[in-house]
Amino acid sequence: MHLALLGEKNLVNVWKKNGSCHRKTGNGNGFFWRKSKRKETNLDLGSFFITLVNWLAKIVLVVACFYGILSSYRFITQSPRFNINEINLVGHKRLSNEELNSWIGSIIGKNIFQLELDGISKRLVEHPWIQSASARRVFPQGIYVEIKERTPFAKIQMEQVYVMDNYGVLLGTYLRGANKLPTITGIKMKNPKIGSNVADEEIIRGLKMMHSLNQLSMFEKNPIDNVHISSRYRITFSTHTQDIKVHMRPEIAQESFKNLVLALGAIEKNKKDLSYIDLSFKNRVVVKHSDEVKREF
């Protein structure tokens, strides 16, 4: 019996101890949970505050940069330190500065940064005598314009005589010293516009062949300076003194020129009173002297 009571007492003591431990443990877990929750809340607020400060700093930096760029733009576009007061024109020989400035337009006093350089070049190349033009800024107040003029190459007879360059662009109706230029005749065109290109296939062929013929020794002292385009099938070249003519068909021009070179030695031996050379035939050259019959080579 005593042993049974002793066992019951021991069971009660064990139960009491376990209950006490459970209460202590429960009280301890609640304390730590509240403490960790408080720490997490503090950390979230701190991270949010740091992120907010970083974003605000970035926004302030962007605004400051934008304001600096805007202020700089206003300064360089409105300051009189960058107003154009000089135009330097180079490369022109025939055209005067006054005429070129009139084509460029009024740019003195304008802001150098707001000036459209492509616009200057485009306006200048509209001039019949200007082949190309380029403009660039010379800081702080200058503009440099380089010009390449067209070169007079030949006269062309239409309803009146025009001067054109080697690209076939009409330069005008009068030019000092133009009498020394070769002449193209036989062109049927009415009211051509100055500055327009009139070099069709026949004209280009005629000018190329004239240049090739003038490289030959027989035309060294009496060069060909007249090209008459009768049709697209026949071109006639005349020397400066008009005493020798050369007939040619454009479609066989290269072959005819080779035949002429091969027969050149024989032709030059009988060059006296030479009247014309006909290269209109394939594989042969027909030559005629004044008051003589034709000879074939």
C-alpha positions as CSV (number, residue, x, y, z in Angstrom):
1,M,0.0,0.0,0.0
2,H,2.7,2.4,0.8
3,L,4.3,1.6,-2.4
4,A,1.1,2.4,-4.3
5,L,0.8,5.8,-2.6
6,L,4.4,6.5,-3.3
7,G,3.8,5.7,-7.0
8,E,0.8,8.0,-7.2
9,K,2.7,10.8,-5.5
10,N,5.4,10.4,-8.0
11,L,3.0,10.5,-10.9
12,V,1.4,13.7,-9.6
13,N,4.8,15.3,-9.3
14,V,5.8,14.3,-12.8
15,W,2.6,15.7,-14.2
16,K,3.1,19.0,-12.3
17,K,6.6,19.3,-13.6
18,N,5.5,18.6,-17.2
19,G,2.8,21.2,-17.0
20,S,5.2,23.7,-15.5
21,C,7.6,23.1,-18.3
22,H,4.9,23.5,-20.9
23,R,3.9,26.8,-19.5
24,K,7.4,28.1,-19.5
25,T,8.0,26.9,-23.0
26,G,4.8,28.5,-24.2
27,N,5.6,31.8,-22.6
28,G,9.0,31.7,-24.1
29,N,7.8,31.1,-27.7
30,G,5.3,34.0,-27.6
31,F,8.0,36.4,-26.5
32,F,10.4,35.4,-29.2
33,W,7.6,35.6,-31.9
34,R,6.7,39.1,-30.9
35,K,10.3,40.1,-30.8
36,S,11.1,38.7,-34.3
37,K,8.0,40.3,-35.7
38,R,9.1,43.7,-34.4
39,K,12.5,43.2,-36.0
40,E,11.0,42.3,-39.4
41,T,8.8,45.4,-39.3
42,N,11.7,47.6,-38.6
43,L,13.8,46.0,-41.4
44,D,10.9,46.5,-43.9
45,L,10.5,50.2,-43.1
46,G,14.3,50.7,-43.3
47,S,14.6,49.1,-46.7
48,F,11.6,51.1,-48.0
49,F,13.1,54.3,-46.8
50,I,16.5,53.5,-48.4
51,T,14.8,52.6,-51.7
52,L,12.8,55.8,-51.6
53,V,15.8,57.9,-50.9
54,N,17.7,56.3,-53.9
55,W,14.8,56.9,-56.2
56,L,14.5,60.5,-55.1
57,A,18.2,61.0,-55.7
58,K,18.0,59.5,-59.2
59,I,15.0,61.8,-60.0
60,V,16.9,64.9,-58.7
61,L,19.9,63.8,-60.8
62,V,17.8,63.4,-64.0
63,V,16.1,66.8,-63.4
64,A,19.5,68.4,-62.9
65,C,20.9,66.9,-66.0
66,F,17.9,67.9,-68.1
67,Y,18.1,71.4,-66.7
68,G,21.8,71.6,-67.5
69,I,21.2,70.4,-71.1
70,L,18.3,72.8,-71.6
71,S,20.4,75.7,-70.3
72,S,23.3,74.8,-72.5
73,Y,21.1,74.5,-75.6
74,R,19.6,77.9,-74.8
75,F,23.0,79.4,-74.4
76,I,24.5,78.1,-77.7
77,T,21.4,78.9,-79.8
78,Q,20.7,82.3,-78.3
79,S,24.1,83.7,-77.5
80,P,25.4,86.3,-79.9
81,R,28.9,84.7,-79.6
82,F,27.7,82.1,-82.1
83,N,26.1,84.4,-84.7
84,I,27.6,84.0,-88.1
85,N,29.6,87.0,-89.3
86,E,31.9,85.5,-92.0
87,I,31.4,83.4,-95.1
88,N,34.6,82.0,-96.7
89,L,34.1,80.9,-100.3
90,V,36.8,78.9,-102.1
91,G,37.2,77.0,-105.4
92,H,35.4,79.4,-107.7
93,K,37.0,81.2,-110.6
94,R,34.3,82.5,-112.9
95,L,31.6,83.2,-110.3
96,S,31.9,86.2,-108.1
97,N,31.4,86.3,-104.3
98,E,28.4,88.5,-104.7
99,E,26.6,86.1,-107.0
100,L,27.4,83.1,-104.8
101,N,26.2,84.9,-101.7
102,S,22.9,85.7,-103.4
103,W,22.4,82.0,-104.1
104,I,23.3,81.1,-100.5
105,G,20.9,83.5,-99.1
106,S,21.0,85.7,-96.0
107,I,22.8,83.8,-93.3
108,I,24.8,86.6,-91.6
109,G,23.7,87.1,-88.1
110,K,22.0,83.6,-87.9
111,N,23.0,81.1,-85.2
112,I,25.8,78.8,-86.4
113,F,24.2,75.8,-84.7
114,Q,20.8,76.3,-86.2
115,L,22.0,76.7,-89.8
116,E,21.2,73.9,-92.2
117,L,24.5,73.2,-94.1
118,D,22.8,70.8,-96.5
119,G,20.4,73.6,-97.5
120,I,23.4,75.8,-98.5
121,S,24.9,73.0,-100.7
122,K,21.5,72.2,-102.3
123,R,20.9,75.8,-103.2
124,L,24.4,76.3,-104.7
125,V,24.3,73.2,-107.0
126,E,21.1,74.6,-108.6
127,H,23.4,77.1,-110.2
128,P,24.2,76.0,-113.8
129,W,27.9,76.7,-113.3
130,I,28.3,74.8,-110.0
131,Q,29.0,71.0,-110.2
132,S,29.3,70.4,-106.5
133,A,29.4,72.4,-103.2
134,S,30.0,71.5,-99.6
135,A,29.7,73.7,-96.5
136,R,31.0,73.3,-92.9
137,R,31.1,75.3,-89.7
138,V,34.1,77.2,-88.5
139,F,33.6,78.0,-84.9
140,P,32.6,80.2,-83.3
141,Q,31.2,82.5,-86.1
142,G,32.3,81.3,-89.6
143,I,31.1,79.3,-92.5
144,Y,33.4,77.6,-95.0
145,V,32.0,76.8,-98.4
146,E,34.0,74.8,-101.0
147,I,32.8,75.0,-104.6
148,K,33.7,73.1,-107.8
149,E,32.7,74.9,-111.0
150,R,31.8,73.2,-114.3
151,T,34.3,73.3,-117.1
152,P,33.2,74.6,-120.5
153,F,33.7,71.7,-123.0
154,A,31.9,72.4,-126.2
155,K,29.4,74.6,-128.0
156,I,26.1,73.1,-129.2
157,Q,24.0,74.6,-131.9
158,M,20.2,74.5,-131.4
159,E,17.9,77.4,-132.0
160,Q,21.0,79.4,-130.8
161,V,24.5,78.5,-129.7
162,Y,24.9,77.3,-126.1
163,V,28.0,76.4,-124.1
164,M,28.0,73.1,-122.2
165,D,30.3,71.2,-120.0
166,N,31.7,67.7,-120.5
167,Y,28.6,66.2,-118.8
168,G,26.3,67.8,-121.3
169,V,24.9,70.5,-118.9
170,L,24.1,73.8,-120.6
171,L,26.0,76.7,-119.0
172,G,24.7,79.6,-121.0
173,T,24.5,81.3,-124.3
174,Y,27.6,83.4,-124.1
175,L,31.1,82.8,-122.8
176,R,34.3,84.7,-123.4
177,G,36.7,82.5,-125.3
178,A,34.0,80.0,-126.4
179,N,35.0,80.4,-130.0
180,K,37.9,78.0,-129.3
181,L,35.6,75.3,-128.1
182,P,34.5,72.4,-130.5
183,T,31.0,72.8,-131.9
184,I,28.2,70.2,-132.1
185,T,25.6,70.8,-134.7
186,G,22.5,68.9,-136.0
187,I,20.7,68.7,-132.7
188,K,17.0,69.3,-132.9
189,M,15.9,70.7,-129.6
190,K,13.8,73.8,-128.9
191,N,13.9,76.1,-125.9
192,P,16.3,74.1,-123.8
193,K,16.7,75.2,-120.2
194,I,20.0,76.6,-118.9
195,G,21.3,74.0,-116.4
196,S,19.6,71.1,-118.0
197,N,21.5,68.1,-119.4
198,V,21.2,67.7,-123.1
199,A,23.8,65.0,-123.7
200,D,22.0,62.1,-125.2
201,E,23.6,58.9,-126.5
202,E,24.5,60.4,-129.9
203,I,26.2,63.5,-128.4
204,I,28.2,61.4,-126.0
205,R,29.4,59.0,-128.7
206,G,30.3,62.0,-130.9
207,L,32.4,63.7,-128.2
208,K,34.2,60.5,-127.3
209,M,35.0,59.7,-130.9
210,M,36.2,63.3,-131.5
211,H,38.6,63.0,-128.6
212,S,39.9,59.7,-129.9
213,L,40.4,61.1,-133.4
214,N,42.3,64.1,-132.1
215,Q,44.8,61.7,-130.5
216,L,46.0,60.6,-133.9
217,S,49.1,62.3,-135.4
218,M,47.3,63.3,-138.6
219,F,45.0,65.6,-136.7
220,E,47.7,67.0,-134.4
221,K,48.1,70.3,-136.2
222,N,44.6,70.5,-137.6
223,P,42.4,69.1,-134.9
224,I,38.7,68.1,-135.3
225,D,36.5,70.7,-133.6
226,N,33.1,70.2,-135.2
227,V,30.7,67.3,-134.8
228,H,27.6,67.2,-136.9
229,I,25.1,64.6,-135.9
230,S,23.0,64.0,-139.1
231,S,21.1,61.1,-137.4
232,R,21.6,58.4,-134.9
233,Y,23.2,56.4,-137.8
234,R,25.7,58.9,-139.1
235,I,28.1,61.4,-137.6
236,T,30.4,63.7,-139.5
237,F,33.6,65.2,-138.0
238,S,35.3,68.3,-139.5
239,T,38.7,69.7,-138.8
240,H,39.3,73.2,-137.7
241,T,40.1,74.4,-141.2
242,Q,37.1,72.5,-142.5
243,D,39.2,70.9,-145.2
244,I,39.0,67.3,-143.9
245,K,35.8,65.4,-142.9
246,V,35.4,62.0,-141.3
247,H,32.2,60.1,-141.6
248,M,31.2,57.4,-139.2
249,R,28.4,55.2,-138.0
250,P,28.1,55.3,-134.2
251,E,27.1,51.6,-133.8
252,I,30.5,50.5,-135.4
253,A,32.6,53.4,-134.1
254,Q,35.2,51.3,-132.2
255,E,35.7,48.9,-135.1
256,S,36.0,51.8,-137.5
257,F,38.5,53.5,-135.4
258,K,40.7,50.4,-135.3
259,N,40.5,50.2,-139.1
260,L,41.6,53.8,-139.4
261,V,44.6,53.2,-137.1
262,L,45.7,50.3,-139.3
263,A,45.4,52.4,-142.5
264,L,46.9,55.5,-140.9
265,G,50.3,55.0,-142.4
266,A,49.1,54.8,-146.0
267,I,46.7,57.7,-145.5
268,E,49.4,60.0,-144.2
269,K,51.6,59.3,-147.1
270,N,48.9,60.8,-149.3
271,K,47.7,63.4,-146.9
272,K,48.0,66.3,-149.3
273,D,44.6,67.5,-150.5
274,L,42.8,64.9,-148.4
275,S,39.1,65.6,-148.7
276,Y,37.3,63.0,-146.4
277,I,37.6,59.7,-144.7
278,D,34.6,57.4,-144.7
279,L,34.5,54.9,-141.8
280,S,30.8,54.0,-142.4
281,F,31.7,50.5,-143.8
282,K,32.8,47.4,-142.0
283,N,36.3,46.2,-142.5
284,R,37.3,49.0,-144.8
285,V,38.3,52.6,-144.9
286,V,37.3,54.8,-147.9
287,V,39.5,57.9,-148.5
288,K,39.0,60.6,-151.1
289,H,41.4,63.4,-152.1
290,S,40.4,66.6,-153.9
291,D,39.9,66.0,-157.6
292,E,40.8,62.3,-157.2
293,V,38.9,59.0,-157.1
294,K,38.1,57.2,-153.9
295,R,40.6,54.9,-152.5
296,E,39.9,52.0,-150.2
297,F,42.1,50.4,-147.5
